C-alpha cells in the first residue's frame, strides 16, 4: 500500500459521513481494470448476439450467415468487386471466393467483368438472388442501428472516435503480430 493510499484510507476513517463506515474505494488501477473487463464483456456480448441473430435469420432462408450478409450488401450497394466485398465483410479474399462460389452454384449471384475496367470482376445479384434479398425484410444489423439511434449526436461522435481508436490499436497489434496487451512496454 502506498503512502497516499494509506493517507486516503486514514483520512476516510476520520470523516463522520457514511463513507467512513463503507469499505475504502479500490485503487484506480483496480477500478480501471474492472471497467475495461466490463467493456470487453459488453463487446463480446454484442458480437455474440450479432452472430446469433444473423445465423438465426440466415437459417430461416436456407443461407449461411456470411451468405446473408453478402446478399444484403449487394442488395443495398449494388455490384461489388471481390476485394471490396471482402473488405466490407472483414474477410480474406480466399474466404469470400468460397462464399461466392457456393452462392453462384445456388443461382443467387453471378460474376461479371466490369465494363469500365476489364481487370475487375464484379459480383452481381441474379434475379433469384434479388428476390431472395427482398424477401428478407430486416438485415441482421438493424437491431444495433436502432439501439445506436437512441444515442445523441454527441454520444455517437464520441463512440465513433473511441471505436476508431480501438480498431486502429487492434489493427496495429495484428500487423505487428502481437496482441495489444502483450506488446513490449
Secondary structure, 3 states (H helix, E strand, C coil): CCHHHHHHHHHHHHCCCHHHCCCCCCCHHHHHHHHHHHHHHHHHHHHHHHHHHHHHHHHHCCCCHHHHHHHHHHHHHCCEEHHHHHHHCCCCHHHHHHHHHHHHHHCCEEEEECCCCCCCEEEEECHHHHHHHHHCCCCCCHHHHHHHCCCCHHHHHHHHHHHHHHHHHHHHHHHHCCCHHHCCC
